[in-house]
Amino acid sequence: MSRLAYFVRETLISLRRNLLMTIAGIITVAISLFLFGGILLVSATVDHGTQQWKHGIELEIFMKVGATHTEVQTIENALKTDPQVKSYKYLSQLDAYNIFKKDFSDQPALVESTKPSDLPESFRVAPTKAELTQPLADAYQHRPSVDTVITAAKQIKSLLTATRWIRLVFISMATVLLASSLFLIVNTIRLATFARRREIEVMKLVGASNWFVRVPFMAEGLVQGAIGAGFAFGLVWILKIVITNLLGHHSQNLFSTFRVTSSDALGIGLIVLVIGALIGVVGSIVGLRRFLEA
Amino acid sequence: MIRFEDVTKAYKGDVVALRELSLEILKGEFVFLVGPSGSGKSTFLKLLLRDEVATEGKVLVAGRDIGRLGSWKVPQLRRNIGCVFQDFKLLTNKTVYENVAFALEVIGRPKHIVRTQVPQILDLVGLTKKADNFPTELSGGEQQRVSIARAFVNRPLILLADEPTGNLDPATTVGIMRLLDRINRTGTTVVMATHDQRIVDAMRRRVVELDHGSLVRDQVRGVYGVGS
């Protein structure tokens, strides 16, 4: 107990002594993790809207609800033998229900009142060439027992390409910033050990264990990383609210399937916290290495 | 208690600090380590603290080869060896009491031990009245007493002193030597490196003389100068 009190006291003293460096470390951790978390959040939003248009899939054929097994089989056979179809994937009513549950996880009442049998079976189809999308859609639209065929709009396709690039740019920026926040923490810890080199010398002389010497400094790094990550968490949450509001105004158009859920933001926030804490601890271990060897 | 077996210590380059040194120091002995600067006295003490590791040969403390000690066991070794230096190494932002208590706190001794041990040791070194002073408010002799108190508060088996009187005037030196003698009489092995001819001649204890890293003299009741 007195040992814990000692660690807490020493950590606080050290944090206060290097206040400016500490603040700089916290701010860089916060900004880099916010960038990182932000891009994850935007990706999650785009993912929700574009999930069904990945891996070359250009159209989805929805059967009528209540289509018989034979009717579904007929469509499947047609797809199988169609030379214009590169590949297709069958989604059962249960698959549809699982997607539905995920998409509407924010509206439990709606999920509650819906059963798998209320939802249509469907085929996700990848044509051999993108130009064949419209002819294929027209051809299947007029078959009996097919309810509707939807195709990926051009905007969606270009959005997918754009987000891929944006993601790349943001993640590289976040990586650079994360590296610099790591260096800042390493530097803060070095300064802290330098400021207290006489104390460390005496501690080692009288036989304090290596961990006893290290823990206050590691706690210092951890506190910086965690506080920075805490700020980043808050910023990600604000971004989530902003995105939700922006998308709310466009609920009837192309972006109606774009959404971000609280669980997305929470999961990303937790990732951000873990990375922040990790950066803090790793930074202090690196910062301590030179001083505590031998 | 301490045994050197054919110990050679070479630093980077061709600097040989100790050359095939063999020596045994028994429990409770008081040994002066003499010799000119660069003769290997400091290296001798550093090997005992495992600040350095012997290039060849073995250094044994209480029967254990400390060259083969894992780095995580070194703190345990140092808890059994008190250490006093010419420059005292006191923490200027802590009081006398706190400086001594620090040595116990950082090795995880419980509070009640600290509260009983520290006043006791301050009494032994005669600094009870200065417990709340800061080191800068003390004379050199008093500062060295604090550093001895800190080295001895954990009751180590061995006390190493590296030129402990190097910064002190003759009158103060006598006081410090009396204190070290008292500590020695409690059964603690004391090894003191020194240049001070007068103390060595006055104390008439075992003298080990090093020159260029080699043992040139080991005399049971010796004096500083050779052949006298």
Chai-1 contact restraints between the chains, C-beta under 6 A:
chainA,res_idxA,chainB,res_idxB,connection_type,confidence,min_distance_angstrom,max_distance_angstrom,comment,restraint_id
A,S2,B,K111,contact,1.0,0.0,6.0,A-B,restraint_1
A,E199,B,L91,contact,1.0,0.0,6.0,A-B,restraint_2
A,M203,B,V106,contact,1.0,0.0,6.0,A-B,restraint_3
A,L205,B,C83,contact,1.0,0.0,6.0,A-B,restraint_4
A,V206,B,A103,contact,1.0,0.0,6.0,A-B,restraint_5
A,G207,B,P75,contact,1.0,0.0,6.0,A-B,restraint_6
A,G207,B,R78,contact,1.0,0.0,6.0,A-B,restraint_7
A,G207,B,R79,contact,1.0,0.0,6.0,A-B,restraint_8
A,G207,B,I107,contact,1.0,0.0,6.0,A-B,restraint_9
A,A208,B,V106,contact,1.0,0.0,6.0,A-B,restraint_10
A,A208,B,I107,contact,1.0,0.0,6.0,A-B,restraint_11
A,S209,B,P75,contact,1.0,0.0,6.0,A-B,restraint_12
A,F212,B,V106,contact,1.0,0.0,6.0,A-B,restraint_13
